[in-house]
Amino acid sequence: MNKKILFRIISLAMFIIAVIFVFCALSAPNLGTVFYIGNIKIGVEVWRVFYAVYTFVTVGLFVLSFFVDNKWMKK
C-alpha cells in the first residue's frame, strides 16, 4: 500500500470520527460547562464555535489529503 492511499484512509477515519464527535456534542443538552479565562466567559455559544471550527479544520485536512504533492510522498 503506498503512502497516498494510507494517508487518505487515515484522513477519512479522522473525518468520520470528527463528524460523530460533533454530532454527539451538539445533540447533548448540556453541550459543555461554562468556565472562565480571566474575565472571559466560555459558555455554550463559544462551545458551538469551537465545534464548528474543529469540523471545518477536519474537513479541510480531509480535502487537502487529495492535493498532496507526489514528490513529498516519495521521501
LINVENBEL-V580496 format. One record per pair of residues at least 24 apart in sequence whose ideal C-beta (glycine too) atoms are under 8 Angstrom apart, sorted by sequence separation. I is the first residue (numbers start at 1). J is the second residue. If there is no record, write none. Layout:
BEGIN
[[I J] [I J]]
END
This chain:
BEGIN
[[26 51] [25 51] [22 51] [22 54] [21 54] [22 55] [18 54] [19 55] [18 55] [18 58] [18 59] [15 58] [14 58] [15 59] [15 61] [14 61] [15 62] [14 62] [11 61] [12 62] [11 62] [11 65] [8 65] [7 65] [8 66] [7 68] [4 68] [4 70] [4 73] [3 73] [2 73]]
END
